[in-house]
Amino acid sequence: MSALRRSRAGVDDGPGTWVTAAVVSGAFVALLYVVELADVIADHRLDRLGVEPRSADGLWGILFAPVLHGSWTHLEANTVPALVLGFLVLFSGIAKGLEATAVIWVVGGVGVWLVAPTSSIHLGASVLIFGWLVYLMLRGIWTRRVGQIILGIMLFLLYGTLLFGVLPGQPGISWQGHLFGAVGGGLAAWLIRFDE
């Protein structure tokens, strides 16, 4: 008999799944704080590793941007959503959660690199946060699992207004990162349904 079993809601209900999801999401957020501390010590030189649209060097930002933040305030604003949504994505299965995160990470970064204004630098975990939110809201539609549909509806009711962040608006906020993170989340929800 397998150590983990699937519930009807599509959640791995083995004894350590929620603990593993909590540890991994907590470790990721801790990493964000370590990186920001290193950035402060380096006089914010690490921020240059964000996505710089249509620049060859800016391609490295696709890899590094989601773990970089412009300030402690920026990081603090992303902390609770990263913990909660990261946990929920991983709780349904660590492998699927990491797969969804990889799709969101790449689609978000490439989208920003292609369409954001030249000579700007884009960074922050919000690309993942928007992607995770959309992934969690949509995956139940594709998998037709009741628990995932209910979670998606609850998240829409609680955080749906956050999705207005994909529209141009506040100066200094990368709506392109939000938009392409969300696109990546939708794509991940559609792609990963084939694994169900």
GROMACS elastic network, one bead per residue, 0.5 to 0.9 nm:
[ bonds ]
;  ai    aj funct       b0    kb
    1     4     6  0.85247   500
    1     5     6  0.88041   500
    2     5     6  0.65143   500
    3    14     6  0.63769   500
    3    15     6  0.83195   500
    4    12     6  0.61395   500
    4    13     6  0.63300   500
    4    15     6  0.76288   500
    4    16     6  0.87872   500
    4    17     6  0.83407   500
    5    11     6  0.83680   500
    5    12     6  0.57908   500
    5    13     6  0.59893   500
    5    14     6  0.60863   500
    6     9     6  0.78556   500
    6    10     6  0.58764   500
    6    11     6  0.58530   500
    6    12     6  0.50199   500
    6    13     6  0.63563   500
    6    14     6  0.82716   500
    7    10     6  0.53771   500
    7    11     6  0.55849   500
    7    12     6  0.65204   500
    7    13     6  0.64954   500
    8    11     6  0.74628   500
    8   145     6  0.71372   500
    8   146     6  0.78191   500
    8   147     6  0.76149   500
    9    12     6  0.88695   500
    9    92     6  0.88880   500
    9   145     6  0.56274   500
    9   146     6  0.59342   500
    9   148     6  0.63159   500
    9   149     6  0.89863   500
   10    13     6  0.89054   500
   10    92     6  0.65702   500
   10    93     6  0.86443   500
   10   143     6  0.86831   500
   10   145     6  0.65301   500
   10   146     6  0.85698   500
   10   147     6  0.71691   500
   10   148     6  0.72675   500
   10   196     6  0.83794   500
   11    17     6  0.89014   500
   11    91     6  0.67868   500
   11    93     6  0.66459   500
   11   147     6  0.84112   500
   11   148     6  0.87068   500
   12    15     6  0.88830   500
   12    17     6  0.64519   500
   12    18     6  0.85986   500
   12    91     6  0.72048   500
   12    92     6  0.58610   500
   12    93     6  0.58516   500
   12    94     6  0.89173   500
   13    16     6  0.80332   500
   13    17     6  0.65099   500
   13    18     6  0.80353   500
   13    91     6  0.88785   500
   13    92     6  0.86869   500
   14    17     6  0.57866   500
   14    18     6  0.84155   500
   15    18     6  0.76657   500
   15    19     6  0.81635   500
   16    19     6  0.51729   500
   16    20     6  0.59411   500
   16    21     6  0.85008   500
   17    20     6  0.51275   500
   17    21     6  0.60704   500
   17    22     6  0.85353   500
   17    90     6  0.83893   500
   17    91     6  0.63035   500
   17    92     6  0.83012   500
   17    93     6  0.73769   500
   17    94     6  0.77335   500
   18    21     6  0.50127   500
   18    22     6  0.60701   500
   18    23     6  0.85378   500
   18    87     6  0.80598   500
   18    90     6  0.82188   500
   18    91     6  0.56529   500
   18    92     6  0.88196   500
   19    22     6  0.50919   500
   19    23     6  0.60752   500
   19    24     6  0.85421   500
   19    91     6  0.87554   500
   20    23     6  0.50740   500
   20    24     6  0.60071   500
   20    25     6  0.84513   500
   20    90     6  0.82635   500
   20    91     6  0.80902   500
   20    94     6  0.78561   500
   21    24     6  0.52761   500
   21    25     6  0.60536   500
   21    26     6  0.83363   500
   21    86     6  0.79503   500
   21    87     6  0.52968   500
   21    88     6  0.77464   500
   21    89     6  0.82641   500
   21    90     6  0.51236   500
   21    91     6  0.53474   500
   21    92     6  0.87626   500
   21    93     6  0.82517   500
   21    94     6  0.67990   500
   22    25     6  0.53131   500
   22    26     6  0.58690   500
   22    27     6  0.83692   500
   22    83     6  0.80749   500
   22    84     6  0.89738   500
   22    86     6  0.84654   500
   22    87     6  0.56447   500
   22    88     6  0.89216   500
   22    90     6  0.82430   500
   22    91     6  0.81262   500
   23    26     6  0.50666   500
   23    27     6  0.58925   500
   23    28     6  0.85047   500
   23    87     6  0.86064   500
   24    27     6  0.50461   500
   24    28     6  0.61510   500
   24    29     6  0.87178   500
   24    86     6  0.84404   500
   24    87     6  0.77980   500
   24    90     6  0.81553   500
   24    94     6  0.88897   500
   25    28     6  0.51108   500
   25    29     6  0.63681   500
   25    30     6  0.86335   500
   25    82     6  0.75273   500
   25    83     6  0.56884   500
   25    84     6  0.81287   500
   25    85     6  0.86600   500
   25    86     6  0.54365   500
   25    87     6  0.54703   500
   25    90     6  0.78361   500
   26    29     6  0.52098   500
   26    30     6  0.61121   500
   26    31     6  0.85718   500
   26    82     6  0.88474   500
   26    83     6  0.63189   500
   26    86     6  0.86506   500
   26    87     6  0.82289   500
   27    31     6  0.60941   500
   27    32     6  0.86870   500
   28    31     6  0.50169   500
   28    32     6  0.64503   500
   28    33     6  0.89733   500
   28    67     6  0.87746   500
   28    82     6  0.85745   500
   28    83     6  0.83739   500
   28    86     6  0.87380   500
   29    33     6  0.65968   500
   29    34     6  0.88365   500
   29    67     6  0.88570   500
   29    79     6  0.66697   500
   29    82     6  0.69785   500
   29    83     6  0.67531   500
   30    33     6  0.51659   500
   30    34     6  0.63295   500
   30    35     6  0.86879   500
   31    35     6  0.60893   500
   31    36     6  0.85302   500
   31    67     6  0.76960   500
   32    35     6  0.51646   500
   32    36     6  0.61729   500
   32    37     6  0.86320   500
   32    66     6  0.87547   500
   32    67     6  0.54554   500
   32    68     6  0.69811   500
   32    69     6  0.81257   500
   32    75     6  0.76378   500
   32    79     6  0.87472   500
   32   125     6  0.85157   500
   33    36     6  0.50515   500
   33    37     6  0.61088   500
   33    38     6  0.85746   500
   33    67     6  0.88657   500
   33    72     6  0.84958   500
   33    75     6  0.76405   500
   34    37     6  0.51091   500
   34    38     6  0.62233   500
   34    39     6  0.85794   500
   35    38     6  0.50372   500
   35    39     6  0.60888   500
   35    40     6  0.86742   500
   35    46     6  0.86452   500
   35    67     6  0.69977   500
   35    68     6  0.67407   500
   35    69     6  0.85417   500
   36    40     6  0.61633   500
   36    41     6  0.85820   500
   36    44     6  0.84859   500
   36    46     6  0.86927   500
   36    67     6  0.82986   500
   36    68     6  0.65878   500
   36    69     6  0.65282   500
   36    70     6  0.83322   500
   36    71     6  0.75346   500
   36    72     6  0.72775   500
   36    75     6  0.79588   500
   37    40     6  0.51168   500
   37    41     6  0.62412   500
   37    42     6  0.85475   500
   37    72     6  0.88206   500
   38    41     6  0.50692   500
   38    42     6  0.60717   500
   38    43     6  0.86595   500
   38    44     6  0.83406   500
   38    46     6  0.80835   500
   39    43     6  0.62240   500
   39    45     6  0.63918   500
   39    46     6  0.53594   500
   39    47     6  0.71779   500
   39    68     6  0.81823   500
   39    69     6  0.86615   500
   40    43     6  0.50380   500
   40    44     6  0.52787   500
   40    45     6  0.82355   500
   40    46     6  0.86300   500
   40    71     6  0.84237   500
   41    44     6  0.73682   500
   42    45     6  0.56799   500
   42    46     6  0.70578   500
   43    46     6  0.81392   500
   44    47     6  0.56594   500
   44    48     6  0.79472   500
   44    70     6  0.79062   500
   44    71     6  0.87610   500
   45    48     6  0.58291   500
   45    49     6  0.80561   500
   46    49     6  0.55797   500
   46    50     6  0.79680   500
   46    68     6  0.75312   500
   47    50     6  0.57363   500
   47    65     6  0.80770   500
   47    68     6  0.63948   500
   47    69     6  0.70978   500
   47    70     6  0.67426   500
   47   121     6  0.79621   500
   47   122     6  0.87030   500
   47   123     6  0.74382   500
   48    51     6  0.81784   500
   48    52     6  0.82495   500
   48    58     6  0.85962   500
   48    61     6  0.83412   500
   48   121     6  0.70337   500
   49    52     6  0.80692   500
   49    57     6  0.83193   500
   49    58     6  0.71131   500
   49    59     6  0.89773   500
   49    60     6  0.66153   500
   49    61     6  0.52204   500
   49    62     6  0.89073   500
   49    63     6  0.88241   500
   49    64     6  0.63157   500
   49    65     6  0.66462   500
   49    68     6  0.80918   500
   49   121     6  0.81883   500
   49   122     6  0.89819   500
   49   123     6  0.83312   500
   50    58     6  0.68257   500
   50    59     6  0.86004   500
   50    60     6  0.74069   500
   50    62     6  0.73061   500
   50    63     6  0.84536   500
   50    64     6  0.62231   500
   50    66     6  0.81133   500
   50    68     6  0.71271   500
   50    69     6  0.89607   500
   50   121     6  0.55595   500
   50   122     6  0.53171   500
   50   123     6  0.50077   500
   50   124     6  0.83362   500
   51    54     6  0.88999   500
   51    55     6  0.85464   500
   51    57     6  0.85597   500
   51    59     6  0.63405   500
   51    60     6  0.69359   500
   51    62     6  0.58090   500
   51    63     6  0.85277   500
   51    64     6  0.79492   500
   51    65     6  0.60498   500
   51   109     6  0.68931   500
   51   110     6  0.86927   500
   51   112     6  0.71511   500
   51   113     6  0.61556   500
   51   120     6  0.80884   500
   51   121     6  0.54267   500
   51   122     6  0.50120   500
   51   123     6  0.65324   500
   52    55     6  0.57951   500
   52    56     6  0.83600   500
   52    57     6  0.74037   500
   52    59     6  0.70727   500
   52    60     6  0.86213   500
   52    61     6  0.67788   500
   52    62     6  0.89983   500
   52   112     6  0.83441   500
   52   113     6  0.63413   500
   52   116     6  0.83644   500
   52   117     6  0.86450   500
   52   118     6  0.71569   500
   52   119     6  0.65370   500
   52   120     6  0.58071   500
   52   122     6  0.66103   500
   53    56     6  0.85547   500
   53    58     6  0.61580   500
   53    59     6  0.77982   500
   53   110     6  0.88893   500
   53   112     6  0.65774   500
   53   114     6  0.60423   500
   53   115     6  0.70532   500
   53   116     6  0.58779   500
   53   117     6  0.65720   500
   53   118     6  0.54443   500
   53   119     6  0.69917   500
   53   120     6  0.69104   500
   53   121     6  0.73870   500
   53   122     6  0.83876   500
   54    57     6  0.87509   500
   54    58     6  0.69200   500
   54    59     6  0.77981   500
   54   113     6  0.56657   500
   54   114     6  0.61445   500
   54   115     6  0.82765   500
   54   116     6  0.85544   500
   54   117     6  0.88291   500
   54   118     6  0.67944   500
   54   119     6  0.87677   500
   55    59     6  0.66947   500
   55   113     6  0.79477   500
   55   118     6  0.81521   500
   55   119     6  0.84707   500
   56    59     6  0.55657   500
   56    60     6  0.80070   500
   57    60     6  0.59308   500
   57    61     6  0.78090   500
   58    61     6  0.52642   500
   58    62     6  0.75952   500
   58   113     6  0.74114   500
   58   121     6  0.82052   500
   59    62     6  0.56007   500
   59    63     6  0.77265   500
   59   109     6  0.83222   500
   59   110     6  0.80313   500
   59   113     6  0.71196   500
   60    63     6  0.54941   500
   60    64     6  0.65055   500
   60    65     6  0.82802   500
   61    66     6  0.83682   500
   61   109     6  0.72540   500
   61   113     6  0.84864   500
   61   121     6  0.86111   500
   61   122     6  0.80142   500
   61   123     6  0.78087   500
   62    65     6  0.59634   500
   62    66     6  0.79141   500
   62   105     6  0.73915   500
   62   106     6  0.65280   500
   62   107     6  0.88670   500
   62   108     6  0.79001   500
   62   110     6  0.64808   500
   62   112     6  0.85775   500
   62   113     6  0.77627   500
   63    66     6  0.75444   500
   63    67     6  0.87621   500
   63   105     6  0.78194   500
   63   106     6  0.77861   500
   63   109     6  0.76669   500
   64    67     6  0.59150   500
   64    68     6  0.67353   500
   64   123     6  0.80844   500
   65    68     6  0.52383   500
   65    69     6  0.79083   500
   65   109     6  0.77455   500
   65   122     6  0.68203   500
   65   124     6  0.58575   500
   65   125     6  0.75557   500
   65   127     6  0.89363   500
   66    69     6  0.78806   500
   66   105     6  0.74548   500
   66   109     6  0.85209   500
   66   123     6  0.58901   500
   66   126     6  0.73250   500
   66   127     6  0.66988   500
   66   128     6  0.69958   500
   67   123     6  0.76365   500
   67   124     6  0.61290   500
   67   125     6  0.59986   500
   68    71     6  0.89861   500
   68    75     6  0.83929   500
   68   123     6  0.56913   500
   68   124     6  0.52594   500
   68   125     6  0.73003   500
   69    72     6  0.73846   500
   69    73     6  0.87726   500
   69    74     6  0.60591   500
   69    75     6  0.57751   500
   69   123     6  0.59507   500
   69   125     6  0.75639   500
   70    73     6  0.81490   500
   70    74     6  0.61163   500
   70    75     6  0.76706   500
   70   123     6  0.73003   500
   70   124     6  0.74673   500
   71    74     6  0.51204   500
   71    75     6  0.63823   500
   71    76     6  0.86278   500
   72    75     6  0.50267   500
   72    76     6  0.59803   500
   72    77     6  0.85620   500
   73    76     6  0.50185   500
   73    77     6  0.61819   500
   73    78     6  0.87547   500
   74    77     6  0.52910   500
   74    78     6  0.66235   500
   74    79     6  0.89074   500
   74   124     6  0.77623   500
   75    78     6  0.51783   500
   75    79     6  0.61262   500
   75   124     6  0.75828   500
   75   125     6  0.80070   500
   76    79     6  0.50817   500
   76    80     6  0.76858   500
   77    80     6  0.72432   500
   77    81     6  0.79697   500
   78    81     6  0.56813   500
   78    82     6  0.59258   500
   78    83     6  0.86012   500
   78   124     6  0.80885   500
   78   125     6  0.65633   500
   78   126     6  0.64444   500
   78   129     6  0.77723   500
   79    82     6  0.52362   500
   79    83     6  0.61940   500
   79    84     6  0.87073   500
   79   125     6  0.87528   500
   80    83     6  0.51007   500
   80    84     6  0.60850   500
   80    85     6  0.83670   500
   81    84     6  0.52148   500
   81    85     6  0.57031   500
   81    86     6  0.77311   500
   81   126     6  0.86743   500
   81   129     6  0.65318   500
   82    85     6  0.54729   500
   82    86     6  0.53553   500
   82    87     6  0.79868   500
   82   125     6  0.74785   500
   82   126     6  0.80835   500
   82   128     6  0.78609   500
   82   129     6  0.59465   500
   82   132     6  0.87381   500
   83    86     6  0.53132   500
   83    87     6  0.59597   500
   83    88     6  0.86336   500
   84    87     6  0.52515   500
   84    88     6  0.62921   500
   84    89     6  0.87561   500
   85    88     6  0.50290   500
   85    89     6  0.61104   500
   85    90     6  0.85610   500
   85   129     6  0.68645   500
   85   132     6  0.61541   500
   85   133     6  0.66467   500
   85   136     6  0.82329   500
   86    89     6  0.52415   500
   86    90     6  0.62518   500
   86    91     6  0.85265   500
   86    97     6  0.81431   500
   86   101     6  0.87860   500
   86   128     6  0.86537   500
   86   129     6  0.78110   500
   86   132     6  0.70158   500
   87    90     6  0.52026   500
   87    91     6  0.58766   500
   87    92     6  0.89506   500
   87    97     6  0.89241   500
   88    91     6  0.50625   500
   88    92     6  0.68854   500
   88    97     6  0.85475   500
   88   132     6  0.86558   500
   88   136     6  0.78454   500
   89    92     6  0.60870   500
   89    93     6  0.76052   500
   89    94     6  0.79720   500
   89    96     6  0.80244   500
   89    97     6  0.50322   500
   89    98     6  0.82491   500
   89   100     6  0.80242   500
   89   101     6  0.84248   500
   89   132     6  0.67420   500
   89   133     6  0.88111   500
   89   135     6  0.81270   500
   89   136     6  0.68406   500
   90    93     6  0.53432   500
   90    95     6  0.76960   500
   90    96     6  0.72255   500
   90    98     6  0.71034   500
   91    94     6  0.65904   500
   91    97     6  0.76471   500
   92    95     6  0.89527   500
   92    96     6  0.73795   500
   92    97     6  0.70735   500
   93    96     6  0.53637   500
   93    97     6  0.59738   500
   93    98     6  0.85710   500
   94    97     6  0.50528   500
   94    98     6  0.61079   500
   94    99     6  0.84906   500
   95    98     6  0.52127   500
   95    99     6  0.60882   500
   95   100     6  0.86131   500
   96   100     6  0.60652   500
   96   101     6  0.84922   500
   96   192     6  0.71763   500
   96   195     6  0.83316   500
   97   100     6  0.51246   500
   97   101     6  0.61202   500
   97   102     6  0.86289   500
   98   102     6  0.61406   500
   98   103     6  0.87142   500
   99   102     6  0.51430   500
   99   103     6  0.64108   500
   99   104     6  0.87347   500
   99   188     6  0.79038   500
   99   192     6  0.79236   500
  100   103     6  0.52145   500
  100   104     6  0.62164   500
  100   105     6  0.85332   500
  100   131     6  0.86268   500
  100   132     6  0.78949   500
  100   135     6  0.77248   500
  100   184     6  0.83450   500
  100   185     6  0.71238   500
  100   187     6  0.87244   500
  100   188     6  0.51558   500
  100   189     6  0.73728   500
  100   191     6  0.87152   500
  100   192     6  0.72987   500
  101   104     6  0.50922   500
  101   105     6  0.59142   500
  101   106     6  0.85947   500
  101   128     6  0.70251   500
  101   131     6  0.78723   500
  101   132     6  0.73468   500
  101   184     6  0.87229   500
  101   185     6  0.81024   500
  101   188     6  0.80804   500
  102   105     6  0.50415   500
  102   106     6  0.61999   500
  102   107     6  0.84992   500
  102   188     6  0.87521   500
  103   106     6  0.54071   500
  103   107     6  0.59796   500
  103   108     6  0.82170   500
  103   184     6  0.59917   500
  103   185     6  0.74698   500
  103   187     6  0.76152   500
  103   188     6  0.59059   500
  104   107     6  0.52871   500
  104   108     6  0.56694   500
  104   109     6  0.82524   500
  104   127     6  0.76118   500
  104   128     6  0.62833   500
  104   130     6  0.89183   500
  104   131     6  0.56512   500
  104   132     6  0.76970   500
  104   135     6  0.89118   500
  104   180     6  0.80349   500
  104   181     6  0.56170   500
  104   182     6  0.76676   500
  104   183     6  0.77050   500
  104   185     6  0.54762   500
  104   186     6  0.86255   500
  104   187     6  0.79795   500
  104   188     6  0.68595   500
  105   108     6  0.53873   500
  105   109     6  0.61225   500
  105   110     6  0.86062   500
  105   127     6  0.72502   500
  105   128     6  0.63695   500
  105   131     6  0.82715   500
  105   181     6  0.71721   500
  105   184     6  0.74608   500
  106   109     6  0.52065   500
  106   110     6  0.59927   500
  106   111     6  0.83382   500
  106   181     6  0.87717   500
  106   184     6  0.77619   500
  107   110     6  0.52706   500
  107   111     6  0.58843   500
  107   112     6  0.85006   500
  107   180     6  0.63973   500
  107   181     6  0.67681   500
  107   183     6  0.73827   500
  107   184     6  0.51073   500
  107   185     6  0.87150   500
  107   187     6  0.86856   500
  108   111     6  0.52570   500
  108   112     6  0.62440   500
  108   113     6  0.86312   500
  108   127     6  0.61214   500
  108   128     6  0.78423   500
  108   131     6  0.80444   500
  108   176     6  0.82758   500
  108   177     6  0.59850   500
  108   178     6  0.77917   500
  108   179     6  0.77369   500
  108   182     6  0.77214   500
  108   183     6  0.74104   500
  108   184     6  0.60170   500
  108   185     6  0.89288   500
  109   112     6  0.52525   500
  109   113     6  0.61247   500
  109   114     6  0.86575   500
  109   122     6  0.89569   500
  109   127     6  0.80271   500
  109   177     6  0.72534   500
  109   180     6  0.75529   500
  109   181     6  0.78888   500
  110   114     6  0.61403   500
  110   115     6  0.87598   500
  110   180     6  0.82422   500
  111   114     6  0.51916   500
  111   115     6  0.62451   500
  111   116     6  0.79710   500
  111   176     6  0.74576   500
  111   177     6  0.76060   500
  111   179     6  0.85353   500
  111   180     6  0.55510   500
  111   181     6  0.83642   500
  111   183     6  0.89885   500
  112   115     6  0.54693   500
  112   116     6  0.52166   500
  112   117     6  0.87798   500
  112   122     6  0.76862   500
  112   174     6  0.85875   500
  112   176     6  0.56280   500
  112   177     6  0.57523   500
  112   179     6  0.87267   500
  112   180     6  0.68138   500
  113   116     6  0.62150   500
  113   117     6  0.87730   500
  113   118     6  0.89344   500
  113   122     6  0.88055   500
  114   117     6  0.88761   500
  115   118     6  0.85384   500
  115   176     6  0.74644   500
  116   120     6  0.76116   500
  116   121     6  0.89503   500
  116   122     6  0.85027   500
  116   174     6  0.82434   500
  116   175     6  0.89386   500
  116   176     6  0.62306   500
  116   177     6  0.85263   500
  117   120     6  0.60096   500
  117   121     6  0.88427   500
  118   121     6  0.85478   500
  122   173     6  0.86523   500
  122   174     6  0.64082   500
  122   176     6  0.87968   500
  122   177     6  0.73594   500
  123   126     6  0.83158   500
  123   127     6  0.83033   500
  123   174     6  0.80402   500
  123   177     6  0.80799   500
  124   127     6  0.67423   500
  124   128     6  0.84485   500
  124   174     6  0.89986   500
  124   177     6  0.85443   500
  125   128     6  0.53662   500
  125   129     6  0.63321   500
  125   130     6  0.88539   500
  126   130     6  0.59655   500
  126   131     6  0.82123   500
  126   174     6  0.89899   500
  126   177     6  0.72823   500
  126   178     6  0.64357   500
  126   181     6  0.77938   500
  127   130     6  0.55256   500
  127   131     6  0.62287   500
  127   132     6  0.86692   500
  127   174     6  0.89177   500
  127   176     6  0.87426   500
  127   177     6  0.50866   500
  127   178     6  0.51411   500
  127   179     6  0.79048   500
  127   180     6  0.72162   500
  127   182     6  0.74725   500
  127   184     6  0.89803   500
  128   132     6  0.58802   500
  128   133     6  0.84076   500
  128   177     6  0.88213   500
  128   178     6  0.82577   500
  128   181     6  0.58918   500
  128   182     6  0.81818   500
  128   184     6  0.87742   500
  128   185     6  0.82768   500
  129   132     6  0.51334   500
  129   133     6  0.60981   500
  129   134     6  0.86759   500
  129   178     6  0.81875   500
  129   181     6  0.75543   500
  129   182     6  0.83855   500
  130   133     6  0.51365   500
  130   134     6  0.62727   500
  130   135     6  0.85033   500
  130   162     6  0.82948   500
  130   163     6  0.74774   500
  130   165     6  0.87490   500
  130   166     6  0.85890   500
  130   177     6  0.85467   500
  130   178     6  0.57103   500
  130   179     6  0.76702   500
  130   180     6  0.84947   500
  130   181     6  0.54393   500
  130   182     6  0.50280   500
  130   183     6  0.87407   500
  130   184     6  0.88519   500
  130   185     6  0.73794   500
  131   134     6  0.53213   500
  131   135     6  0.59837   500
  131   136     6  0.85503   500
  131   178     6  0.77497   500
  131   179     6  0.85601   500
  131   180     6  0.78270   500
  131   183     6  0.68931   500
  131   184     6  0.57537   500
  131   186     6  0.73072   500
  131   188     6  0.85611   500
  132   136     6  0.60429   500
  132   137     6  0.85029   500
  132   181     6  0.80809   500
  132   182     6  0.76195   500
  132   184     6  0.87207   500
  132   185     6  0.57791   500
  132   186     6  0.89322   500
  133   136     6  0.52784   500
  133   137     6  0.61787   500
  133   138     6  0.86751   500
  133   152     6  0.85145   500
  133   155     6  0.74655   500
  133   156     6  0.84125   500
  133   159     6  0.81723   500
  133   160     6  0.88435   500
  133   163     6  0.88475   500
  133   182     6  0.75243   500
  133   185     6  0.72604   500
  134   137     6  0.50098   500
  134   138     6  0.60234   500
  134   139     6  0.83421   500
  134   152     6  0.84674   500
  134   156     6  0.88079   500
  134   163     6  0.86700   500
  134   181     6  0.85764   500
  134   182     6  0.56314   500
  134   183     6  0.79327   500
  134   184     6  0.84410   500
  134   185     6  0.51503   500
  134   186     6  0.58500   500
  134   189     6  0.81678   500
  135   138     6  0.53462   500
  135   139     6  0.57726   500
  135   152     6  0.86207   500
  135   182     6  0.77549   500
  135   184     6  0.80724   500
  135   186     6  0.53907   500
  135   187     6  0.79134   500
  135   188     6  0.64657   500
  135   189     6  0.51208   500
  135   190     6  0.86322   500
  136   139     6  0.57058   500
  136   140     6  0.75839   500
  136   148     6  0.74603   500
  136   149     6  0.86855   500
  136   151     6  0.73084   500
  136   152     6  0.55731   500
  136   155     6  0.77552   500
  136   185     6  0.79898   500
  136   186     6  0.88717   500
  136   189     6  0.76286   500
  137   140     6  0.70636   500
  137   141     6  0.82281   500
  137   148     6  0.79610   500
  137   149     6  0.73538   500
  137   150     6  0.88879   500
  137   151     6  0.70912   500
  137   153     6  0.65580   500
  137   154     6  0.84111   500
  137   155     6  0.65393   500
  137   156     6  0.65449   500
  137   186     6  0.87257   500
  137   189     6  0.87789   500
  138   141     6  0.54593   500
  138   142     6  0.70241   500
  138   148     6  0.85135   500
  138   149     6  0.77470   500
  138   152     6  0.64596   500
  138   185     6  0.83450   500
  138   186     6  0.66127   500
  138   189     6  0.61534   500
  138   190     6  0.81349   500
  139   142     6  0.52817   500
  139   143     6  0.61111   500
  139   144     6  0.81083   500
  139   145     6  0.86502   500
  139   148     6  0.68422   500
  139   149     6  0.75270   500
  139   152     6  0.77467   500
  139   186     6  0.79616   500
  139   188     6  0.83224   500
  139   190     6  0.69384   500
  139   192     6  0.83093   500
  139   193     6  0.72757   500
  140   143     6  0.50259   500
  140   144     6  0.51802   500
  140   145     6  0.55020   500
  140   146     6  0.70472   500
  140   147     6  0.76655   500
  140   150     6  0.79859   500
  140   151     6  0.82284   500
  140   152     6  0.68768   500
  140   189     6  0.83312   500
  141   144     6  0.53779   500
  141   145     6  0.77674   500
  141   148     6  0.81769   500
  141   149     6  0.64821   500
  141   152     6  0.88012   500
  141   189     6  0.87396   500
  141   190     6  0.89829   500
  142   145     6  0.83125   500
  142   189     6  0.71312   500
  142   190     6  0.63759   500
  142   192     6  0.89816   500
  142   193     6  0.60420   500
  143   146     6  0.88369   500
  143   148     6  0.80607   500
  143   149     6  0.87261   500
  143   189     6  0.87473   500
  143   190     6  0.88363   500
  143   193     6  0.57312   500
  143   194     6  0.86196   500
  143   196     6  0.69675   500
  144   147     6  0.89194   500
  144   148     6  0.77580   500
  144   149     6  0.71433   500
  145   148     6  0.54465   500
  145   149     6  0.62342   500
  145   150     6  0.87489   500
  146   149     6  0.50646   500
  146   150     6  0.61396   500
  146   151     6  0.85717   500
  147   150     6  0.51999   500
  147   151     6  0.61707   500
  147   152     6  0.85812   500
  148   151     6  0.50409   500
  148   152     6  0.60553   500
  148   153     6  0.86306   500
  149   152     6  0.50400   500
  149   153     6  0.62502   500
  149   154     6  0.86505   500
  150   153     6  0.51507   500
  150   154     6  0.61720   500
  150   155     6  0.86160   500
  151   154     6  0.50670   500
  151   155     6  0.61006   500
  151   156     6  0.84966   500
  152   155     6  0.51811   500
  152   156     6  0.61006   500
  152   157     6  0.86539   500
  153   156     6  0.50235   500
  153   157     6  0.62040   500
  153   158     6  0.86165   500
  154   157     6  0.51492   500
  154   158     6  0.61514   500
  154   159     6  0.84266   500
  155   158     6  0.50149   500
  155   159     6  0.55829   500
  155   160     6  0.69060   500
  156   159     6  0.53451   500
  156   161     6  0.80177   500
  157   160     6  0.56931   500
  157   161     6  0.82863   500
  158   161     6  0.79844   500
  158   162     6  0.89907   500
  159   162     6  0.54220   500
  159   163     6  0.75857   500
  160   163     6  0.56381   500
  160   164     6  0.80425   500
  161   164     6  0.57636   500
  161   165     6  0.81389   500
  162   165     6  0.57875   500
  162   166     6  0.84039   500
  163   166     6  0.58677   500
  163   167     6  0.82128   500
  163   178     6  0.81897   500
  163   179     6  0.85394   500
  163   182     6  0.83579   500
  164   167     6  0.57476   500
  164   168     6  0.88473   500
  165   168     6  0.74935   500
  165   169     6  0.78398   500
  165   170     6  0.87813   500
  165   173     6  0.86470   500
  165   174     6  0.87334   500
  165   175     6  0.59987   500
  165   178     6  0.63528   500
  165   179     6  0.76416   500
  166   169     6  0.88544   500
  166   174     6  0.85358   500
  166   176     6  0.67463   500
  166   177     6  0.78585   500
  166   178     6  0.50343   500
  166   180     6  0.81693   500
  166   181     6  0.89694   500
  166   182     6  0.78423   500
  167   175     6  0.58572   500
  167   176     6  0.80447   500
  167   178     6  0.83747   500
  167   179     6  0.73812   500
  168   171     6  0.84784   500
  168   173     6  0.85444   500
  168   174     6  0.82833   500
  168   175     6  0.56597   500
  168   176     6  0.79713   500
  169   173     6  0.78266   500
  169   175     6  0.75541   500
  170   173     6  0.57957   500
  170   174     6  0.86045   500
  170   175     6  0.83644   500
  171   174     6  0.82385   500
  173   176     6  0.85990   500
  173   177     6  0.86611   500
  173   178     6  0.89543   500
  174   177     6  0.52346   500
  174   178     6  0.66122   500
  174   179     6  0.86856   500
  175   179     6  0.59410   500
  175   180     6  0.85120   500
  176   180     6  0.60229   500
  176   181     6  0.82043   500
  177   180     6  0.53804   500
  177   181     6  0.57898   500
  177   182     6  0.83896   500
  178   181     6  0.51321   500
  178   182     6  0.61262   500
  178   183     6  0.86350   500
  179   182     6  0.51695   500
  179   183     6  0.62445   500
  179   184     6  0.86584   500
  180   184     6  0.59859   500
  180   185     6  0.84432   500
  181   185     6  0.62233   500
  181   186     6  0.87538   500
  182   186     6  0.62850   500
  182   187     6  0.85811   500
  183   186     6  0.51558   500
  183   187     6  0.61548   500
  183   188     6  0.85447   500
  184   187     6  0.50064   500
  184   188     6  0.59815   500
  184   189     6  0.85603   500
  185   188     6  0.50380   500
  185   189     6  0.61794   500
  185   190     6  0.86666   500
  186   189     6  0.51525   500
  186   190     6  0.63405   500
  186   191     6  0.86722   500
  187   190     6  0.51334   500
  187   191     6  0.60338   500
  187   192     6  0.84514   500
  188   191     6  0.50683   500
  188   192     6  0.57773   500
  188   193     6  0.83519   500
  189   192     6  0.55485   500
  189   193     6  0.63563   500
  190   193     6  0.56187   500
  190   194     6  0.78409   500
  191   194     6  0.61248   500
  191   195     6  0.80857   500
  192   195     6  0.54020   500
  192   196     6  0.72367   500
  193   196     6  0.53276   500
